[in-house]
């Protein structure tokens, strides 16, 4: 069984720019609305994703743009051809790191219950149109969840002015999940890169949902209770070969029952329930991360958002969807029973790093200064030692001068003549001589060795 996630995004022509003038991030901000005359001719070229979601997303984009239009000054066209917002954008729409957020449209600057109703109606209609395009059966008891609004935000350095900016761009996105029976061969080279060869086999899809209950009798209330054992519904997808069947089966992406279901607590031990939630997890960042903001980060480095295109979001969704499924599979004890451990070669994303090699140049002056300090310290240490030895040699003839002409019983004293010091026999009258540096009563006598060297 092969699982394929299709994901597409369409820009809404609603974007913002922030010039951080100070460390408080309260610089000038403005939000733009691109008029239809500029937006619609480029909408197709700026779209990224499968063709079947373009039309539903285009319809949703038109209605979302119409809903927020009252918050823009349409009577004045700015120099860049866009309308400016009547309100200053909320600073939470901007970010220094490149990340994805859920976007909530508003027609009076402050999101309210009416905005929620309008957005829900637009996105549900979009989901219905996606299901109709893929011929997915939706029953009145189920709620499809295929469309959402996202915001791509980050910071960058303008190559022309070298000025720092933060910005964001809003998008309407849609996802679809399909299952196929395949004959596949996967190969990994020495560097871990995977190549695959897949042949699709026509098949029939079987979707079974089972609830497990235990009957409990409460003697106090004289009532019979039905407990679900804490597992909830367990869903199973199976494929059977059929030459006249379909090669690809699109499945319903049902609305998540709760945040816990997206965290795989719901339907414990069932990888089947994880499958229809992959597409849900990637179109709604506010629920897919369940409070873990790291999952919405595309690049944690400042000034890393070189462009705000839809391709950036679709690439992020591919890695998140794969990681979400693998985490569900790893938590599935039934699937892992009596199976060999598996190794994840790649989820399609880029390796996570805490730095960018290009920014290493910023630390070069610090490293050079540290090396210079070390070299200077060692040099000063060596030269000071050598200088001190030269002084001792000049003044005293070295640290162990050779003395001749003295008997072993004589007491010697240093006499200074200019910068040079001499040793000579000490007389009693020399005690008060001003030119002497020391007297026998203040120093320890030097004892010559057998060769008459002073140590």
C-alpha positions as CSV (number, residue, x, y, z in Angstrom):
1,X,0.0,0.0,0.0
2,X,1.3,3.4,-1.0
3,X,0.0,6.6,0.7
4,X,0.2,9.8,-1.3
5,X,-0.5,13.3,0.0
6,X,-1.3,16.0,-2.5
7,X,-1.0,19.6,-1.3
8,X,-1.5,22.9,-3.1
9,X,-1.5,26.6,-2.2
10,X,-2.8,29.7,-3.9
11,X,-1.7,33.2,-2.8
12,X,-4.5,35.5,-1.8
13,X,-2.9,38.8,-2.8
14,X,-2.9,39.9,0.9
15,X,0.5,40.6,2.3
16,X,2.3,42.7,4.9
17,X,5.6,44.4,5.4
18,X,7.3,45.5,8.6
19,X,10.4,47.8,8.9
20,X,11.7,47.2,12.4
21,X,13.0,50.6,13.4
22,X,14.0,49.6,16.9
23,X,14.6,46.6,19.2
24,X,11.0,46.6,20.4
25,X,9.8,45.5,16.9
26,X,7.5,48.5,16.8
27,X,8.7,49.8,13.4
28,X,6.5,50.9,10.6
29,X,4.1,48.2,9.3
30,X,1.6,48.1,6.5
31,X,-0.6,45.5,5.0
32,X,-1.4,45.4,1.3
33,X,-4.3,44.3,-0.9
34,X,-3.4,43.5,-4.5
35,X,-6.3,44.7,-6.7
36,X,-7.9,42.1,-9.1
37,X,-6.3,43.8,-12.1
38,X,-2.9,42.8,-10.8
39,X,-3.8,39.7,-8.8
40,X,-5.9,37.5,-11.2
41,X,-3.5,37.6,-14.2
42,X,-0.7,36.2,-12.1
43,X,-2.8,33.9,-9.9
44,X,-2.2,30.8,-12.0
45,X,1.5,31.2,-12.3
46,X,1.9,31.8,-8.5
47,X,-0.1,28.6,-7.7
48,X,1.7,25.5,-6.6
49,X,0.0,22.1,-6.4
50,X,-2.2,19.7,-8.4
51,X,-4.6,21.1,-10.9
52,X,-7.8,19.7,-9.4
53,X,-7.5,22.0,-6.3
54,X,-6.9,25.2,-8.3
55,X,-10.5,25.9,-9.0
56,X,-11.8,25.3,-5.5
57,X,-9.0,27.5,-4.1
58,X,-9.7,30.2,-6.6
59,X,-13.4,30.4,-5.6
60,X,-12.4,30.5,-1.9
61,X,-9.8,33.2,-2.6
62,X,-12.3,35.4,-4.3
63,X,-14.7,35.2,-1.4
64,X,-12.0,35.7,1.3
65,X,-10.7,38.7,-0.6
66,X,-14.2,40.2,-0.8
67,X,-14.7,39.6,2.9
68,X,-11.6,41.5,4.0
69,X,-11.8,44.3,1.4
70,X,-13.6,46.8,3.7
71,X,-10.4,47.0,5.9
72,X,-8.5,48.6,3.0
73,X,-8.4,52.1,1.5
74,X,-9.7,51.4,-2.0
75,X,-10.0,55.1,-2.8
76,X,-6.2,55.5,-2.8
77,X,-3.7,53.4,-4.8
78,X,-0.2,53.3,-3.4
79,X,2.9,53.7,-5.5
80,X,3.3,49.9,-5.7
81,X,-0.2,49.6,-7.2
82,X,-1.7,48.1,-4.1
83,X,-4.3,49.2,-1.6
84,X,-3.1,50.0,1.9
85,X,-4.8,48.8,5.0
86,X,-6.9,51.2,7.1
87,X,-5.4,49.5,10.2
88,X,-1.8,48.8,11.4
89,X,-1.2,45.0,11.2
90,X,-0.9,43.1,14.4
91,X,2.8,42.5,15.1
92,X,2.1,38.8,15.8
93,X,1.6,38.5,12.0
94,X,5.4,39.0,11.7
95,X,8.2,36.8,12.6
96,X,12.0,36.8,12.5
97,X,12.2,33.1,11.7
98,X,10.5,31.6,8.7
99,X,7.4,29.8,9.8
100,X,3.8,28.9,8.9
101,X,0.7,30.0,10.9
102,X,-3.0,29.7,10.5
103,X,-4.6,32.9,9.2
104,X,-7.9,34.3,10.4
105,X,-9.5,36.8,8.0
106,X,-11.5,39.8,9.3
107,X,-13.6,42.6,7.8
108,X,-13.3,45.0,10.7
109,X,-9.7,44.5,11.8
110,X,-10.7,42.5,14.9
111,X,-11.6,38.8,14.3
112,X,-15.0,38.0,15.7
113,X,-17.6,35.3,15.7
114,X,-19.0,36.5,12.3
115,X,-15.6,36.2,10.7
116,X,-15.3,32.7,12.0
117,X,-18.7,31.8,10.5
118,X,-17.8,33.3,7.1
119,X,-14.4,31.6,7.0
120,X,-15.9,28.2,8.1
121,X,-18.5,28.4,5.3
122,X,-16.0,29.4,2.7
123,X,-13.6,26.6,3.6
124,X,-16.3,24.0,3.9
125,X,-17.5,24.9,0.4
126,X,-13.9,24.6,-0.8
127,X,-13.6,21.1,0.8
128,X,-16.9,20.0,-0.9
129,X,-15.6,21.1,-4.3
130,X,-12.3,19.2,-3.7
131,X,-14.2,16.1,-2.8
132,X,-16.4,16.5,-5.9
133,X,-13.4,16.9,-8.2
134,X,-11.9,13.7,-6.8
135,X,-15.3,11.9,-6.6
136,X,-15.1,11.3,-2.9
137,X,-18.3,10.3,-1.2
138,X,-19.3,12.5,1.7
139,X,-22.1,11.4,4.0
140,X,-24.2,13.8,6.1
141,X,-22.7,12.3,9.2
142,X,-19.1,13.2,8.2
143,X,-17.5,16.6,7.9
144,X,-14.8,16.9,5.3
145,X,-11.7,19.0,6.0
146,X,-9.6,19.7,3.0
147,X,-9.1,23.5,2.8
148,X,-7.6,26.0,5.1
149,X,-6.0,29.5,5.3
150,X,-2.3,29.8,6.2
151,X,0.2,32.7,6.6
152,X,3.8,32.4,5.6
153,X,6.0,34.8,7.7
154,X,9.7,35.5,8.1
155,X,12.4,38.1,7.7
156,X,15.0,39.0,5.0
157,X,17.6,41.5,3.9
158,X,16.8,43.5,0.8
159,X,19.7,42.9,-1.6
160,X,19.4,46.4,-3.1
161,X,19.2,48.5,0.0
162,X,20.7,46.0,2.5
163,X,17.8,46.9,4.8
164,X,16.2,44.4,7.1
165,X,12.5,43.7,6.6
166,X,9.9,41.3,8.1
167,X,7.0,40.2,6.0
168,X,4.1,37.8,5.5
169,X,1.9,36.5,2.7
170,X,-1.5,34.8,3.1
171,X,-2.6,31.7,1.1
172,X,-5.5,29.4,0.7
173,X,-4.3,25.7,0.8
174,X,-5.9,22.4,0.1
175,X,-4.8,18.8,0.6
176,X,-6.0,15.3,-0.6
177,X,-4.9,11.8,0.5
178,X,-4.9,8.8,-1.7
179,X,-4.1,5.1,-1.4
180,X,-2.8,2.8,-4.1
181,X,-1.7,-0.8,-4.4
182,X,1.8,-0.9,-5.8
183,X,4.7,-3.2,-6.6
184,X,7.6,-1.2,-5.3
185,X,11.4,-1.5,-5.1
186,X,13.3,0.9,-2.9
187,X,17.1,1.2,-3.0
188,X,19.4,3.4,-0.9
189,X,22.9,4.3,-1.9
190,X,25.9,4.7,0.5
191,X,24.9,8.3,1.2
192,X,21.4,7.4,2.1
193,X,19.7,8.7,-1.0
194,X,16.6,6.7,-2.0
195,X,15.5,5.7,-5.4
196,X,12.2,4.0,-6.0
197,X,10.5,2.0,-8.7
198,X,6.8,1.7,-8.4
199,X,4.2,0.0,-10.5
200,X,0.5,0.7,-9.7
201,X,-1.9,-2.2,-9.5
202,X,-5.6,-1.8,-10.0
203,X,-7.4,-2.6,-6.8
204,X,-10.5,-2.2,-4.6
205,X,-10.4,-0.2,-1.4
206,X,-12.0,-1.5,1.8
207,X,-12.5,1.0,4.7
208,X,-13.7,-0.6,8.0
209,X,-14.3,1.3,11.2
210,X,-14.7,-0.7,14.4
211,X,-15.7,0.3,17.9
212,X,-14.8,-1.9,20.9
213,X,-17.0,-1.8,23.9
214,X,-17.3,-3.5,27.2
215,X,-20.5,-3.9,29.2
216,X,-20.4,-2.7,32.8
217,X,-23.2,-3.0,35.3
218,X,-23.4,-0.3,38.0
219,X,-25.2,-1.8,41.1
220,X,-25.6,1.6,42.8
221,X,-27.6,3.1,39.9
222,X,-28.9,-0.2,38.6
223,X,-27.8,0.8,35.1
224,X,-25.9,-1.0,32.4
225,X,-23.0,1.1,31.0
226,X,-21.0,0.8,27.8
227,X,-17.4,1.7,28.0
228,X,-15.2,2.2,24.8
229,X,-12.1,0.9,26.6
230,X,-10.5,4.3,25.9
231,X,-9.6,3.4,22.3
232,X,-12.4,5.1,20.4
233,X,-13.0,4.1,16.8
234,X,-10.3,2.1,15.1
235,X,-10.1,2.5,11.4
236,X,-8.7,0.0,8.9
237,X,-7.8,0.4,5.2
238,X,-7.1,-2.6,3.0
239,X,-6.6,-3.1,-0.7
240,X,-7.5,-6.1,-2.8
241,X,-6.3,-6.7,-6.3
242,X,-8.9,-6.2,-9.0
243,X,-8.0,-5.8,-12.7
244,X,-11.1,-3.7,-13.3
245,X,-10.6,-1.6,-10.1
246,X,-9.1,1.9,-9.6
247,X,-5.4,2.6,-9.6
248,X,-5.7,5.4,-7.1
249,X,-8.3,5.7,-4.3
250,X,-8.8,9.2,-2.7
251,X,-10.2,9.0,0.8
252,X,-12.2,11.4,2.9
253,X,-10.2,13.6,5.2
254,X,-12.7,13.8,8.1
255,X,-12.6,16.7,10.5
256,X,-10.5,15.8,13.6
257,X,-12.6,14.9,16.7
258,X,-10.2,16.8,18.9
259,X,-6.7,18.0,19.3
260,X,-5.9,14.7,21.0
261,X,-6.8,12.8,17.9
262,X,-4.2,14.7,16.0
263,X,-1.7,13.8,18.7
264,X,-2.5,10.1,18.1
265,X,-4.1,9.6,21.5
266,X,-7.4,9.0,19.8
267,X,-7.7,5.6,18.2
268,X,-4.7,4.2,20.0
269,X,-2.8,1.4,18.3
270,X,-4.5,2.2,14.9
271,X,-2.3,3.4,12.1
272,X,-5.5,3.5,10.1
273,X,-6.8,6.5,11.8
274,X,-3.5,8.3,11.2
275,X,-3.9,8.0,7.4
276,X,-6.9,10.3,6.9
277,X,-5.5,12.8,9.4
278,X,-2.2,13.4,7.4
279,X,-3.9,15.9,5.1
280,X,-5.6,17.6,8.0
281,X,-2.4,18.1,9.9
282,X,-0.6,20.0,7.1
283,X,-3.4,22.4,6.1
284,X,-4.1,23.6,9.7
285,X,-0.8,24.5,11.5
286,X,-2.7,25.7,14.6
287,X,-4.0,22.2,15.2
288,X,-1.3,20.0,13.6
289,X,1.4,21.1,16.1
290,X,-1.0,20.9,19.1
291,X,1.0,23.6,20.9
292,X,4.4,22.5,19.6
293,X,5.5,25.5,17.6
294,X,8.7,23.9,16.3
295,X,6.6,21.9,13.8
296,X,5.5,25.2,12.0
297,X,9.1,26.5,11.7
298,X,10.5,26.2,8.2
299,X,13.9,27.8,8.9
300,X,14.8,28.9,12.4
301,X,17.5,31.3,11.2
302,X,16.9,35.1,11.0
303,X,16.7,36.6,7.5
304,X,16.1,33.2,5.9
305,X,12.9,33.9,4.0
306,X,14.2,34.7,0.6
307,X,10.7,34.6,-0.9
308,X,7.2,34.2,0.2
309,X,6.0,31.8,-2.6
310,X,3.6,29.0,-2.3
311,X,6.3,26.5,-3.1
312,X,7.9,27.2,0.3
313,X,4.7,26.1,2.1
314,X,4.2,23.0,-0.1
315,X,7.7,21.8,0.6
316,X,7.2,22.3,4.3
317,X,3.9,20.3,4.2
318,X,5.6,17.4,2.5
319,X,8.1,17.0,5.3
320,X,5.5,17.5,8.0
321,X,3.1,15.0,6.5
322,X,5.7,12.3,6.3
323,X,6.9,12.9,9.8
324,X,3.3,12.9,11.1
325,X,2.6,9.5,9.5
326,X,5.9,8.0,10.7
327,X,5.1,9.1,14.3
328,X,1.7,7.4,14.0
329,X,3.3,4.2,12.7
330,X,5.9,4.2,15.4
331,X,3.2,4.5,18.1
332,X,1.2,1.6,16.6
333,X,2.0,-1.4,18.7
334,X,-0.2,-3.7,16.5
335,X,1.7,-2.9,13.3
336,X,5.1,-3.2,15.1
337,X,4.3,-6.6,16.6
338,X,6.9,-9.2,15.5
339,X,8.3,-6.8,12.9
340,X,11.9,-5.8,12.5
341,X,12.8,-2.2,13.4
342,X,12.6,0.2,10.5
343,X,15.0,3.0,9.6
344,X,13.7,6.4,8.3
345,X,16.0,7.5,5.5
346,X,14.3,10.7,4.7
347,X,11.0,12.6,5.1
348,X,11.7,14.9,2.2
349,X,12.8,17.9,4.3
350,X,16.1,19.5,4.9
351,X,18.3,18.5,7.8
352,X,17.7,20.7,10.9
353,X,20.7,22.8,11.9
354,X,21.1,25.6,14.5
355,X,23.2,27.8,12.2
356,X,23.8,28.8,8.6
357,X,27.4,28.3,7.3
358,X,27.3,31.7,5.6
359,X,26.9,33.4,8.9
360,X,30.2,31.9,10.2
361,X,32.0,34.9,8.7
362,X,30.4,37.1,11.4
363,X,32.5,35.2,14.0
364,X,35.8,35.5,12.0
365,X,36.9,38.8,13.7
366,X,36.3,37.2,17.1
367,X,38.3,34.2,16.3
368,X,41.1,36.2,14.8
369,X,41.2,38.5,17.8
370,X,41.3,35.5,20.2
371,X,44.3,34.0,18.2
372,X,46.1,37.3,18.3
373,X,45.7,37.6,22.0
374,X,47.1,34.1,22.5
375,X,50.1,34.8,20.2
376,X,50.7,38.1,21.9
377,X,50.5,36.5,25.4
378,X,53.0,33.7,24.5
379,X,55.3,36.2,22.9
380,X,55.3,38.6,25.9
381,X,55.9,35.6,28.2
382,X,58.9,34.4,26.2
383,X,60.4,37.9,25.7
384,X,60.0,38.9,29.3
385,X,61.8,35.7,30.5
386,X,64.6,36.3,28.0
387,X,64.9,40.0,28.9
388,X,65.1,39.1,32.6
389,X,67.9,36.6,31.9
390,X,69.8,39.2,29.9
391,X,69.5,41.7,32.7
392,X,70.8,39.2,35.3
393,X,73.7,38.2,32.9
394,X,74.7,41.8,32.4
395,X,74.5,42.8,36.0
396,X,75.8,39.7,37.7
397,X,77.6,37.7,35.0
398,X,74.8,35.2,34.8
399,X,72.8,33.2,37.3
400,X,75.9,31.2,38.4
401,X,79.0,33.4,37.9
402,X,82.5,31.9,38.2
403,X,84.5,33.5,41.1
404,X,88.3,33.2,41.5
405,X,90.7,34.7,44.0
406,X,88.6,34.3,47.1
407,X,89.0,31.9,49.9
408,X,86.1,29.7,51.1
409,X,86.0,31.7,54.5
410,X,85.6,35.1,53.0
411,X,82.2,36.9,53.0
412,X,81.3,38.6,49.7
413,X,79.1,41.6,49.0
414,X,77.7,43.1,45.8
415,X,79.0,46.5,44.8
416,X,77.2,48.5,42.1
417,X,79.1,50.5,39.5
418,X,76.7,51.9,37.0
419,X,74.4,49.0,35.8
420,X,77.1,46.3,36.5
421,X,77.4,44.6,39.9
422,X,80.6,43.2,41.3
423,X,81.4,40.8,44.1
424,X,84.3,41.7,46.4
425,X,85.4,40.7,49.9
426,X,83.5,42.4,52.7
427,X,85.3,44.3,55.4
428,X,84.0,45.4,58.8
429,X,84.2,49.1,57.7
430,X,81.9,48.3,54.7
431,X,78.8,47.9,56.9
432,X,78.0,51.6,56.6
433,X,79.3,52.1,53.1
434,X,76.6,53.8,51.0
435,X,77.4,52.1,47.7
436,X,76.8,48.5,48.9
437,X,73.5,46.9,48.0
438,X,73.5,44.4,50.9
439,X,75.4,43.6,54.0
440,X,76.2,40.2,55.7
441,X,73.6,40.9,58.4
442,X,70.8,41.2,55.7
443,X,71.7,38.4,53.3
444,X,72.5,34.7,53.2
445,X,76.1,33.8,52.3
446,X,76.6,32.1,49.0
447,X,78.5,28.8,49.2
448,X,80.8,27.9,46.3
449,X,81.0,24.3,45.1
450,X,84.1,22.3,44.7
451,X,85.0,24.2,41.5
452,X,84.5,27.5,43.3
453,X,81.2,28.3,41.5
454,X,78.6,30.2,43.3
455,X,75.2,28.4,43.2
